Amino acid sequence: MSTDNSNFNLRDVEAFVFDVFGTTVDWFTTVSREVALKSRGQIAVGSQDAMDFANEWREGYKRTVTGSRDSYRVSQGGEGPHSIDVMHKELLEEMLDSPRWSRLAPVWNEKDRQDLTMIWHNLDAYPGDTLEGLAKLKENAIIVTLSNGNFRLLLDMAKNAKLPWDAILSAEMFDTYKPDPKAYLSAAHHLSLEPHKIAMVAAHKYDLQGAAKVGFKTIYVPRPAEDTPEIRADMKAKKDGGEVDLVAGSFVELGALVAAAHRR
């Protein structure tokens, strides 16, 4: 169920900028499945190992970007790879050197490991939600990515999953990662819009907090593999005592709300 802030008019939003990993596409289902399929029988599809491998790979990304690894506080101006492709490959190598996954190291040669990294270029859209919702939103506003994924990854993903973006913006273009304010302000600059004319759509509290700091409107779309259950339950619209402008149950619901706002 959505909760709308009466002081927030969706008609005033000229551009919706979307987080991609976890918000628009289902990285967990895709990665856990494809890693198992590429494991030459070492990991069963749907097994705990498959799910753990996907989650550990993703958690490595989060540590790298948000700065819990002292040497990789990229979004805070620290050192680290500015391409998600490079980061994913580095993290994969670290995992294969670890006691948990070292048994897989002989299974995958260098080409196999490059192919594994490319899984992230071909993630599934959420069925019955993403494509329909984006198509509806596109009728009334600009829809673009604002993702930490590198540009080529986002381009491949859009083509593979048929995501109908008006444009692709990548934090790689701005030499940083969200939630650095530079990422959001650079997006506003390229859209030629004041921040309050833009709404950030994400399934991650930290992303929306970063966007709000520079004046973006914020829309939370809960997804099962994103944030903790406690955070998802606690995310509310400002009118209900929360910190975001809108909570929508899906892209389809958001598209319907925006269409209704434009009919008024």
N, C-alpha and C positions, 0 to 999 in steps of 0.2 A: 504493500500500500504506500502511496506517495503522500508526502506532507509538504505543502507549499507555504512559503512565507508570503503573507498578504502584501508586504512591502516590496516584493520581488516580482517584477513583471517580465515573464519570459519573452514578451514581444520586444522588449528593449535590448535583448541579446542579439547582436549581429553575427557573432561567430561562436561556435562551440568547438573547443579544442579538446581532443580526447587522449587520455592515456591509452596505451595499446596493450601491453603485456598484462593479462589478467583482467583488464577492464573490457577490452574489445575482443580479444582472442583468448582461447582457453589453453594456455601454455601447459598446464598440469596434465590434462588428458592427452594432449599431443605428445609431449616429451616422454612421459612414462610409457606410452604405447610404442613410440618409435625406437626408443633406446632398447626396449625388449626385443623388438623385431630385428634390430641390427646386431643383437648380441650373440648370434650364432648358437642359440639354445642355452646360453648361460643364465639368462634372466627370462622368466615366464611373463607373458603379457598379463597384466592385472595383478601381479604378485606384489608383496610388500617391498621386495627389492626394487622393482620397477618404480614404485611410488617414492621410495626413499631416495633413489638416485635422482629423480626429477626434482624432488624437494631440496636435496642437498645442493644441486647445481644452481637452483634459483636462490637459495639462501646465500651462496657465495657471491652472487651478483648484488644482493641487498647489502651485504657487509662491505663490499667494495665501494658501492655508490654512496651509502649513507655515512660511512666513515668509522664504523666500529673496528675496522682494521687500520691501525695507526698510519700505515704507509700509503693508504689508498683513499684518503679523504677527498676524492675528486670533486664532489659537489660542493666542498668547502674550500676548494683551491689547492688541495694537496696533489700528490703525485699518483699516477695510475693510468691505465689505458683509456683513451678517449673514444675508442671504438668498441661497441658491445661485442662484435665478432671476435676481436682480439681478446677481450675479457673472457668471453665464454670458452675460448680455446685454452687460455691460461688456467681457468678454473677446472676445466676437464682434465688437464694434465696433472693438476694438484690432486684431484680426486683419484686418479689412477695410480698415483704414488702413495696413496693412503692405505693403511692396513685393511680398511673395509672393502676397497674396490681394487686392490692390486691384482687380484686374480683375473681381472678383465684386461689388464695391460697387454698381455700377449695376444689377446683376441683381436685387438684393433691396431692396425699399423697406422702410419702417418696419414695416408689417404683416408682410411676409415675415420680417423679422428677429425679430419677436416669435414668429412661428410656428416658426422655427428653434430658438429657445430652448426651446420646448415639446417638442422632440424628447426632451429629458431626462426628461419626464414619462411617456414611453411606451416605455421600454426593454424589450427582450426578456429573459425569464428564460432561463437556461441550459437548453437542451432535454434532457429525459431525466434531469434532476438536481434542479433547484431545487424544482419543485412536489412531486414525489414525496418528496424528502427532508424538506421542511418539513412535509408532511402526516404523515409518520412521527414526526418529532420532536414534533409537536403532541399526539400521543397520550400522551406521557409527561412533558411539561414545558411551561412558558410559552415562547412564541417571540415576540420583539418586535424591531423595528428599533432600532438606535442609529446613526443616519446623520447626516452633515453636510448632507444634503438638507433643504430646508425642508419643513414639515409638508404643505402642499398638494401639493407634488411627490410626496412619499412616498405620500400618499393616492391620488392619481391613478395612480401606478405600481402600487400594490397592486390597484386595481380593474382596470386595463388588463391586467395580467399575471396576475391571479387569485392573488396572493400571500396565503396564509391567515394573516396575522399575528393574534396575540391583541391586540396594541396597536401603535401607532406612536409611537416616541419620536424626536424630532428635536433635534439640538444647537441648532437655532434657538430652541427653547423655553428653552434655558438661556443664550442670548445669547453663545455661543462656538462653537468648532469642536473636534472631536477633533484632536489628542491632548491637549487641555487636561484635566487631571484633573477639572475641574468637570463636564465632560460625562458622564464615567463615574459619578462620585459622585451626580450628580443623577438619573441613571437608576436607580441602586440605591435612592435615596430614594423615587422614585415607584413602584418595584416592592416597596417595604417588605421588602427583603432585605439581609442582610449581603453585602458584596462577594464573599466566598468561596463564596457560594451561586449566583453568577452566572458564566456563561462567555461571553466575547466570542468571536465567530466572525468571522474576517476573512481576506482574501487579502493583507493588507498588514502587513508586519512592524512598521511604526511604530505602527499602530493597536493591535496586541497588546502592544507594549511600553508604550504609554500605559495600557492596561487593567490590565496586570500591576502597574503602580506603585501602583494603588489597591486591589489585592487580588483582582481578578477572576481566574478561571481563564481560560486562553487556548487557543483551538483554531485552528490554521492550516489553511486549505483553499486549496491552490495553484490559481491560474487563469492561463492562458497570457498574458493581457495585463497582469497585475499583478506588481509587483516585477520584479527582473531575474532571468534564469535562474540566476545565481550565488546570489542570495538564496534563491530557491525550492529550489535543491539543498541549501542549507546549513540550512534550517529543519528542526529535529529536536525530538523530545520530550525532556523533561528526563532521562528514563531512558537516552537515547542520547547524552547530553552536550549537548543543545540547550537552548533557553530557553522553549519553550512546553510546555503540558501535554499537548497531543495534536496530531498531524498526521493529517488525514483527507483522502482523495483526492477526496471529493465530499460533498454533502449527503446523498445516498443512503447512502453508507458511514457517515456520522456517525449518521444515523437508525437504521441497523441496530445500530451499537455501543451507542447509548443504549437501544434496545429490549432488547438482550441483557443490559445491565447491570440493567435493571428486572426481568428474569426470574430473576435469580440470587437 
